[in-house]
Structure formats: structure tokens, C-alpha cells
């Protein structure tokens, strides 16, 4: 009997224990929206950082960590030979600051030495000044530029930048072309100095700013010492160059236009700038036999001095060199061109030409030409189809 009672009591106690300690319920999973919000918050916290990279290994760390840093400080980097300082595909609203001198070691390759892309990006030198990107050009310069000799890297690839700013930088001793601007939208470049003056004897094709397939690009307060175009606009819309100073190169250029995927130049303004000690002052180049459009271009308040070949050169027979084509053609019409307030009295060498215009039979129309004083050189005797408002002298 006692044994039966004990068994009954044990059963009751076990049941009581099971009732008193129910199995814990699983925690409810967060909603998908909550997961996404938490992830975004963690990502913001992760990027809310200023990252500093320096020395010979900094270039690699900067490229690998670029998605983690809202501000990237590049302090006196030494970029190894044949390597790109790669800051492409930056997260929105990233700031890149160069401090001290960034140098690029010698290697025969095409480059670029530095590349950046993204939306709402700012690339700048440190506020105290002294930020230099040194391309080691003297190791490359051989008088051949991009046409021969050693292979030379292009410098600053500014492709696919939207709503962005590049400012307060000094580019020193570029091997060949400096800024390649392509696929940009609403990009501003301000207070940029390009100094290739040490290459005056052997430097070549050291273009300052080459622009293609871009919309709304403003370059202001640029200072360029080089041996090729200060600015060359090959295609694009709504391009402004103002308050610039160009020395030693080939002047303020449109083109060459033709023979590319994009051959439209529409809405360009060069204003309040100086071109000195250069081969050309103002130059517009349309390739003979090709098609495209050059329209709504303005040169206003341009001061020329010490021009060796052409004060103003407008040609529709370009074939790789100035005036080396055959008969000018009209496939790339030059329309709505305004040239006014050009100061260049005595500016052109006695062996050069003041104004040269070679247009196809229907290639040039709707021009405005006023207050143009370019003298010192010879009169060009082979101008063709010059609009009545202009003077080829």
C-alpha cells in the first residue's frame, strides 16, 4: 500500500513540475524592414570615420578600405610603380583629402596614376595648402609624348563623377595628359595648378584638361603650365572655363571633333582668361571628312600674348596636325560661334598668323565677331568660306 501511495505522489509532483516550468517560446524574428534599417544604421556608423593612409603601403590600404571611410586622408603617399591609386566607385558623399606630397614611382605603362568616381564626391588638397601630386614626369619625357618613346601613364582619371568637386590641388610634372574628364555630370574643378614647366624642352602632350561626353562641367581659377592644350573639349555640353591662366601650351581648344562615338560639342564658354607663351591662343578643330556638331561656343574676354603660330585658328580640315588636311569639309558644322573682346595687340610672333579660318562650303554660320584685336603676325592667304562678320587677317 505504501508503495502505491509513493508512486501516486511521484506522478503528481512530476506533473506539477511540468506545469510550473513550460518550455520557453521562441523570440519573434524582426520584420524585414527592421532588419534593413538596422543594417543601414550599422553601415552609417561604420562609415562615420576619418581614415588616414600614408607611406608606401597607404595606396593599397586606401583602395581596400574606401567603402568604410566617409573621409579619406592621403598623407604623403608613395605609390609604387605601375599601380593606380584607385578610388573609383566611392560611396556617396565621400571626401578625399591629399596632404603633403603624393609621389608616383616610374614605370612604363598607360596608367592612370589616380582614378576617382562616385556621386557627391569631394577631392581636395589640405586647407593649409602644399598638397602636391608628383607624376615624376622627368623620368618619362623624351620629346615623343604619347606618339612614341617610352609608354607614359595618364595622370588623373575623373570619370563618372556626379555632383562632385575637385579643388585646391597642384599636379606637378605629369608624364603626359593630366585630367581626363569623361562621363561627368555637374562637376566643378577649382583652384587647380598644373605645372609641367620643367618639361618645356622634352615634355609633350601634357594636356591640362581633356573633356569628353560630359554635361555641366565648370573649371575656374586654373593655372596651367604645359606643352599641349590647356583645355581640349572633344565632346560635351554646358562646359565653362573661366578665370584661367594658360602658359606654354596650345591654348583654349575645341576638338578635335569627329571620329569618336560622341562628336557633339554644344554650349561651351571660355571667359576672362589669359593665354601666354603658347603655340596657339584660340583653336577650334573639326576633322576633315568626319561628322559631328560644334555649336553655341563663346570666347569672351580672352587676353593673348607671346603666341608663336596662330592667334585664332578655326579649321575644318584638321587631320592630325594644324592645317595639314586637304579641302575643308562641312561634316562638322561650326554654328552660333561668338568671339568677342579678344585682347591680343602685338601678341603673335612675326612668323605666325593672327587669324586663320578654313571652313567648308556650308560649314560655318551664325557667328558673332566683335572687338577682336589680334596682331603682330602675318596675314594668312588661304582662308576659305569665312563668315562675313569675321576677319581672316
C-alpha positions as CSV (number, residue, x, y, z in Angstrom):
1,X,0.0,0.0,0.0
2,X,2.8,2.4,0.9
3,X,4.5,1.7,-2.4
4,X,1.3,2.5,-4.4
5,X,0.9,5.8,-2.5
6,X,4.5,6.8,-3.2
7,X,4.1,6.1,-6.9
8,X,0.9,8.3,-7.0
9,X,2.6,11.1,-5.2
10,X,5.6,11.0,-7.6
11,X,3.4,11.2,-10.6
12,X,1.6,14.3,-9.1
13,X,4.9,16.0,-8.3
14,X,6.2,15.4,-11.9
15,X,3.0,16.9,-13.4
16,X,3.3,19.9,-11.1
17,X,6.9,20.4,-12.2
18,X,5.9,20.3,-15.9
19,X,3.2,22.8,-15.4
20,X,5.3,25.2,-13.4
21,X,8.2,25.2,-16.0
22,X,6.8,25.5,-19.5
23,X,9.1,25.4,-22.5
24,X,10.3,28.9,-23.5
25,X,8.7,30.4,-26.5
26,X,10.9,31.3,-29.5
27,X,11.7,35.0,-29.9
28,X,9.8,36.6,-32.8
29,X,12.0,37.4,-35.8
30,X,12.3,41.1,-36.7
31,X,10.4,42.3,-39.7
32,X,12.4,42.7,-42.9
33,X,12.1,46.5,-42.7
34,X,13.6,46.4,-39.2
35,X,16.5,44.3,-40.5
36,X,17.2,46.7,-43.3
37,X,17.0,49.7,-41.0
38,X,19.4,48.1,-38.5
39,X,21.8,47.2,-41.3
40,X,21.8,50.8,-42.6
41,X,22.4,52.2,-39.2
42,X,25.4,49.9,-38.7
43,X,26.7,50.9,-42.1
44,X,26.4,54.6,-41.3
45,X,28.2,54.0,-38.0
46,X,30.9,52.0,-39.8
47,X,31.4,54.8,-42.4
48,X,31.3,57.6,-39.9
49,X,35.1,57.6,-39.7
50,X,38.1,59.5,-40.9
51,X,40.7,57.2,-42.2
52,X,44.4,58.3,-42.8
53,X,46.7,56.4,-45.1
54,X,50.4,57.2,-45.6
55,X,53.7,55.9,-46.8
56,X,54.4,53.2,-49.4
57,X,51.6,50.8,-48.4
58,X,48.9,53.5,-47.9
59,X,47.8,53.4,-51.6
60,X,46.7,49.8,-51.2
61,X,45.0,50.2,-47.9
62,X,43.1,53.3,-49.1
63,X,41.8,51.3,-52.1
64,X,40.8,48.4,-50.0
65,X,39.2,50.5,-47.2
66,X,37.5,53.1,-49.4
67,X,34.0,51.8,-48.7
68,X,34.5,52.1,-44.9
69,X,35.6,55.7,-44.7
70,X,33.5,58.9,-45.0
71,X,36.7,60.9,-45.1
72,X,39.9,59.6,-46.6
73,X,43.1,61.4,-45.8
74,X,46.1,60.6,-48.1
75,X,49.1,61.8,-46.3
76,X,52.4,61.9,-48.3
77,X,51.7,58.6,-50.1
78,X,54.3,56.9,-52.2
79,X,52.5,54.9,-54.9
80,X,54.6,52.0,-56.3
81,X,55.5,51.8,-60.0
82,X,52.7,50.6,-62.3
83,X,49.9,51.0,-59.7
84,X,46.8,53.1,-59.7
85,X,45.8,54.9,-56.6
86,X,42.2,53.6,-57.1
87,X,39.4,55.5,-55.5
88,X,36.7,54.6,-58.0
89,X,33.1,53.7,-57.0
90,X,33.3,55.6,-53.8
91,X,30.2,55.6,-51.6
92,X,28.1,58.8,-51.9
93,X,29.3,61.9,-50.0
94,X,32.9,60.7,-49.6
95,X,35.6,63.3,-49.0
96,X,39.2,62.7,-50.2
97,X,41.9,65.0,-48.8
98,X,45.5,65.0,-50.0
99,X,48.2,66.1,-47.6
100,X,51.8,66.8,-48.3
101,X,53.3,65.4,-51.5
102,X,52.0,62.2,-53.1
103,X,54.6,60.7,-55.5
104,X,54.2,58.1,-58.2
105,X,57.2,55.8,-59.0
106,X,58.4,55.3,-62.6
107,X,57.0,52.5,-64.8
108,X,56.4,52.3,-68.5
109,X,52.6,51.8,-68.6
110,X,49.4,53.6,-69.6
111,X,48.1,54.5,-66.1
112,X,46.1,56.2,-64.8
113,X,48.1,57.2,-61.8
114,X,45.0,58.2,-59.9
115,X,41.3,57.4,-60.5
116,X,38.2,58.5,-58.8
117,X,34.4,58.1,-59.4
118,X,31.1,58.4,-57.5
119,X,28.4,60.8,-56.5
120,X,28.7,63.8,-54.2
121,X,32.4,63.3,-54.1
122,X,34.9,65.9,-52.9
123,X,38.6,65.7,-53.7
124,X,40.8,68.4,-52.3
125,X,44.2,69.5,-51.0
126,X,44.6,70.2,-47.4
127,X,43.3,73.6,-46.3
128,X,46.8,74.9,-45.4
129,X,48.0,74.3,-49.0
130,X,51.0,72.5,-50.1
131,X,49.2,69.4,-51.5
132,X,51.2,68.1,-54.5
133,X,50.7,65.1,-56.7
134,X,54.0,64.5,-58.4
135,X,54.0,62.4,-61.5
136,X,57.8,62.1,-61.9
137,X,57.5,63.4,-65.4
138,X,61.2,63.9,-66.0
139,X,61.7,60.2,-66.0
140,X,59.4,59.9,-69.0
141,X,59.9,63.0,-71.1
142,X,61.7,62.1,-74.3
143,X,60.1,64.5,-76.8
144,X,57.7,61.9,-78.1
145,X,54.8,62.3,-75.7
146,X,52.0,59.8,-76.4
147,X,53.2,59.3,-80.0
148,X,56.3,57.2,-79.3
149,X,59.2,56.6,-77.0
150,X,58.5,55.1,-73.6
151,X,54.9,54.4,-72.7
152,X,53.7,57.1,-70.4
153,X,50.8,57.0,-67.9
154,X,48.0,59.4,-67.9
155,X,47.5,61.1,-64.6
156,X,44.1,62.0,-63.1
157,X,41.1,59.9,-64.3
158,X,38.0,61.8,-63.3
159,X,35.3,59.6,-64.9
160,X,31.7,59.1,-63.9
161,X,31.7,61.8,-61.3
162,X,28.2,63.3,-60.5
163,X,27.5,66.4,-58.4
164,X,31.2,66.5,-57.3
165,X,34.0,68.9,-56.6
166,X,37.8,68.8,-57.2
167,X,39.7,71.7,-55.8
168,X,43.0,73.2,-54.4
169,X,45.4,70.6,-55.9
170,X,48.8,71.0,-57.5
171,X,49.7,68.5,-60.2
172,X,53.5,68.5,-60.7
173,X,55.5,67.0,-63.6
174,X,52.8,64.9,-65.4
175,X,54.2,62.3,-67.8
176,X,51.5,63.1,-70.5
177,X,47.9,64.1,-70.2
178,X,46.7,65.3,-66.8
179,X,42.9,65.4,-66.3
180,X,40.7,63.0,-68.3
181,X,37.1,64.0,-67.6
182,X,34.6,61.7,-69.1
183,X,31.0,60.8,-68.2
184,X,30.8,63.6,-65.7
185,X,27.7,65.4,-64.7
186,X,27.7,68.6,-62.6
187,X,31.4,68.6,-61.8
188,X,33.3,71.6,-60.6
189,X,37.1,72.0,-60.6
190,X,38.5,75.0,-58.8
191,X,41.9,76.4,-58.0
192,X,43.9,73.6,-59.7
193,X,47.5,74.2,-60.7
194,X,49.2,72.0,-63.3
195,X,52.9,72.6,-63.5
196,X,54.8,70.8,-66.3
197,X,57.1,73.8,-66.9
198,X,60.2,71.6,-66.2
199,X,59.3,69.7,-69.4
200,X,59.5,72.6,-71.8
201,X,62.3,71.0,-73.7
202,X,61.2,67.4,-73.8
203,X,57.6,67.3,-72.4
204,X,54.8,66.7,-75.0
205,X,51.1,66.0,-75.0
206,X,50.8,67.3,-71.4
207,X,47.2,68.4,-71.9
208,X,45.7,70.1,-68.9
209,X,42.0,69.2,-69.1
210,X,40.6,66.8,-71.7
211,X,36.8,66.7,-71.6
212,X,34.5,64.2,-73.3
213,X,30.9,63.0,-73.1
214,X,30.2,65.2,-70.1
215,X,27.4,67.6,-69.1
216,X,27.8,70.7,-66.9
217,X,31.5,70.9,-66.1
218,X,32.9,74.1,-64.6
219,X,36.7,74.8,-64.4
220,X,37.6,78.0,-62.7
221,X,40.8,79.6,-61.4
222,X,43.0,77.0,-63.1
223,X,46.7,77.7,-63.7
224,X,48.3,75.6,-66.3
225,X,52.0,75.4,-67.5
226,X,52.3,72.7,-70.1
227,X,53.2,71.7,-73.6
228,X,49.8,70.9,-75.2
229,X,46.2,72.1,-74.9
230,X,45.4,74.0,-71.8
231,X,41.8,72.8,-72.3
232,X,40.5,70.5,-75.0
233,X,36.8,69.8,-75.3
234,X,36.3,66.8,-77.5
235,X,32.6,66.4,-76.8
236,X,30.1,67.5,-74.1
237,X,27.5,70.1,-73.2
238,X,27.4,73.1,-70.9
239,X,31.2,73.4,-70.3
240,X,32.6,76.5,-68.7
241,X,36.2,77.6,-68.3
242,X,36.7,80.9,-66.6
243,X,39.4,83.0,-64.8
244,X,42.1,80.7,-66.1
245,X,45.8,81.2,-66.9
246,X,47.4,79.1,-69.6
247,X,51.2,79.2,-70.4
248,X,53.4,77.2,-72.7
249,X,50.9,75.0,-74.4
250,X,48.4,75.1,-77.3
251,X,45.7,77.3,-75.9
252,X,42.0,77.0,-75.4
253,X,40.7,74.4,-77.8
254,X,37.5,72.8,-79.0
255,X,38.2,69.4,-80.5
256,X,39.4,67.8,-82.4
257,X,35.8,66.9,-83.2
258,X,34.9,63.9,-85.3
259,X,35.8,60.2,-85.5
260,X,34.6,59.4,-82.0
261,X,31.4,57.7,-80.5
262,X,30.3,61.2,-79.3
263,X,31.0,64.1,-81.7
264,X,28.8,66.8,-80.2
265,X,30.1,70.0,-78.6
266,X,27.2,72.2,-77.5
267,X,27.3,75.1,-75.0
268,X,30.9,76.0,-74.2
269,X,32.1,79.2,-72.6
270,X,35.7,80.4,-72.3
271,X,35.7,83.7,-70.3
272,X,38.1,86.1,-68.6
273,X,41.2,84.1,-69.2
274,X,44.8,84.6,-70.3
275,X,46.9,82.5,-72.8
276,X,50.6,83.4,-73.0
277,X,53.8,81.9,-74.3
278,X,51.8,79.4,-76.3
279,X,51.7,78.0,-79.8
280,X,48.0,79.0,-80.2
281,X,45.6,81.3,-78.4
282,X,42.1,80.2,-79.5
283,X,41.7,77.0,-81.5
284,X,38.7,75.1,-83.0
285,X,39.4,71.8,-84.8
286,X,37.0,69.8,-86.9
287,X,38.3,66.7,-88.6
288,X,38.2,66.7,-92.3
289,X,35.6,64.3,-93.8
290,X,34.0,63.3,-90.4
291,X,30.7,64.3,-88.9
292,X,29.6,66.0,-85.7
293,X,28.4,69.3,-84.3
294,X,30.1,72.3,-82.8
295,X,27.6,74.9,-81.7
296,X,26.9,77.6,-79.1
297,X,30.5,78.2,-78.3
298,X,31.7,81.5,-76.8
299,X,35.2,83.1,-76.3
300,X,34.8,86.3,-74.4
301,X,37.4,88.5,-72.6
302,X,40.5,86.5,-73.6
303,X,43.9,88.1,-73.4
304,X,46.7,86.7,-75.7
305,X,50.4,87.3,-75.5
306,X,53.6,85.8,-76.9
307,X,51.8,83.4,-79.4
308,X,54.2,81.7,-81.7
309,X,51.9,80.3,-84.5
310,X,48.2,81.1,-84.5
311,X,46.4,83.8,-82.5
312,X,43.0,82.4,-83.6
313,X,42.8,79.2,-85.6
314,X,39.4,77.7,-86.8
315,X,39.8,74.8,-89.2
316,X,37.5,72.2,-90.7
317,X,40.3,70.4,-92.4
318,X,42.1,69.0,-89.3
319,X,43.9,65.7,-90.0
320,X,46.2,65.2,-87.1
321,X,48.1,68.5,-87.4
322,X,47.1,72.1,-87.9
323,X,46.3,72.9,-91.5
324,X,47.7,69.7,-92.8
325,X,44.4,68.4,-94.2
326,X,43.1,68.9,-97.7
327,X,40.0,70.8,-98.6
328,X,37.9,71.9,-95.6
329,X,34.6,69.9,-95.3
330,X,31.3,70.8,-93.7
331,X,30.5,67.5,-91.9
332,X,31.2,69.1,-88.5
333,X,29.4,72.5,-88.8
334,X,30.6,75.3,-86.6
335,X,27.5,77.4,-85.7
336,X,26.5,80.0,-83.2
337,X,30.1,80.9,-82.5
338,X,30.8,84.0,-80.6
339,X,34.3,85.5,-80.4
340,X,34.5,88.9,-78.7
341,X,36.6,91.1,-76.5
342,X,39.9,89.4,-77.6
343,X,42.9,91.4,-76.5
344,X,46.0,90.5,-78.5
345,X,47.6,93.6,-80.0
346,X,51.1,92.6,-81.0
347,X,50.5,89.2,-79.4
348,X,51.5,87.0,-82.3
349,X,55.1,86.3,-83.4
350,X,56.1,87.9,-86.7
351,X,56.5,84.4,-88.2
352,X,53.0,83.4,-87.1
353,X,49.5,84.2,-88.3
354,X,47.0,86.4,-86.5
355,X,43.7,84.7,-87.6
356,X,43.2,81.6,-89.7
357,X,39.8,80.4,-90.8
358,X,39.3,77.4,-93.1
359,X,35.6,76.5,-93.4
360,X,33.8,74.1,-95.8
361,X,31.4,75.4,-98.3
362,X,28.5,75.3,-95.8
363,X,30.3,74.6,-92.6
364,X,30.4,77.9,-90.7
365,X,27.3,80.1,-90.0
366,X,25.6,82.4,-87.4
367,X,28.8,83.8,-86.0
368,X,29.3,86.8,-83.8
369,X,32.7,88.5,-84.1
370,X,33.4,91.8,-82.2
371,X,36.2,93.7,-80.6
372,X,38.8,91.3,-81.8
373,X,42.3,92.8,-81.8
374,X,44.9,90.1,-82.6
375,X,48.0,91.5,-84.4
376,X,51.8,91.0,-84.7
377,X,51.8,88.1,-87.1
378,X,51.2,87.6,-90.9
379,X,48.0,87.5,-92.9
380,X,47.0,84.0,-93.9
381,X,46.3,83.9,-97.6
382,X,44.4,80.7,-97.8
383,X,41.3,81.3,-95.7
384,X,38.1,79.7,-97.1
385,X,34.4,80.4,-96.7
386,X,34.9,82.9,-93.9
387,X,31.5,84.2,-92.5
388,X,31.0,87.8,-93.4
389,X,31.2,89.1,-89.8
390,X,34.6,87.6,-89.2
391,X,38.0,88.8,-90.4
392,X,40.8,86.5,-91.6
393,X,43.8,88.7,-91.3
